[in-house]
Amino acid sequence: MKKILPVVLVTVIVTVLTVSLSGPALASEEGFHNFTYSGDYTAGMFRDVSFSDEFAPYVEAAYNFGFMRGKSAGIFDPNGGLTLGEAVALAARLRSIYHTGSADFAPSSPFYAVYAEYALANGIIDRPLNYTAQATRAMFAMMMVNALPAGAYEGINSIPEYGIHDVPSDAPHGAAVYTLYRAGILAGTDRYGTFRPYAGITRAEVCTILTRIADPDYRAATVLPAAMPAELIYRRNTSAVIMIETFRQDGRSIRTGSGFFISETGLVVTCLHVVENAVSAKVTLSNGEEFDVLGAAAVSEENNLVILSLDTARRDFDYLLLADSDLVETGSIVYALGSPRSLLNAITEGIVSNTEREVSGDSLIQFTAPISFGSGGSPLLNTLGQVIGVASSSFTYAQNLNLAIRVNYIKELEVGTPVPLGDLD
């Protein structure tokens, strides 16, 4: 049983956090022993939290730690969201308690102002935020990791780089998310370990995370799968893969190729040879939507790559995540997803035949997943649905001797003002 602490730690209500008594912090050695119970949770106190709910033990623990309270009498609202102001306040108090055994913050208006000042001064956040906006899972993870020293997140799980299929290790939130997975604090939202970084975090999820941080006994062993079934990879990625058709000055079609989105703003990666000699182009999405190509936002003649910008103001495109092609191993299973012979979005399976095939002085990935004319620009996906290469060419009169450009070359491109296709050399 946890000892009673005579200070209420954190109370999250609809828009207000209750502030503990002000005054000098009590001297204490830093560590988890500073987190003790201050609440007295009773079964049934919240009508929307059943003992059979998976999150119920964490709501109880978070309540007893003093981290969370109900939104109103008898209501906890486990699926409700958290504002960035509330998230910053939780992170600030978490840090203060761990280091000093107390969280004495003076009242401020708005309530989060004093916490934001503390968070900025102590590296929990690196810039002022829109504190009334909804907190995402990624933002909350970063705040939690920044709140405590690295030693507080000792690894108990072996999660390889890029092992979380929807969180690249080099994403801005990547280091924090991988730290929490490895420490047994996060485990994903499904059996594949899906994190959903840009989704809003719920109050029930906050309870789980805070409890597992404060008491390592709650942390969980996790083994993430090294592969997802092909049907799931196709279903999750097909909306981000497109067909490209290019045209001459007189409007006649030149060729079709494939490509894929790498940002929600509609940036498309394909092979440079796909748009060769074209003055215009259009892309077709898996649902049949069509968009004109505005121009080339980045070009690498050396690596046969181009990033296209679309003529649209949309900012909600699904996009693929880029893995690290230096981690690819010969013999790995891969999938090519593109539009061979103008057949929109077909998936094929194969293996990596050689990770460093030298062809005309270029080091390419050789693979066996079947491709055809029109597949140029297709993403080559690993078993977690992340891009490891861009299908570019095949050996003529050979059996599945196919080549892909390394995905790391995409990361080297600098996106700028789009240049009309007709102006490309």
Secondary structure, 3 states (H helix, E strand, C coil): CCCCCCCCCCEECCCCEECCCCCCCCCCCCCHHHCCCCCCCCCCCCCCCCCCCCCHHHHHHHHHHCCCCCCECCECCCCCECEHHHHHHHHHHHHHHHHHCCCCCCCCCCCCHHHHHHHHHCCCCCCCCCCCCECEHHHHHHHHHHHCCHHHHCCCCCCCCCCCCCCCCCCCCHHHHHHHHHCCCCCCCCCCCCCCCCCECEHHHHHHHHHHHHCHHHCCCCCCCCCCCHHHHHHHHHHHEEEEEEECCCCCEEEEEEEEECCCCCEEEEEHHHHCCCCEEEEECCCCCEEEEEEEEEEECCCCEEEEEECCCCCCCCCCCECCHHHCCCCCEEEEEECHHHCCCEEEEEEEEEEEEEECCEEEEEECCCCCCCCCCCEEECCCCCEEEEEEEECCCCCCCEEEEECHHHHCCCCCCCECHHHCC
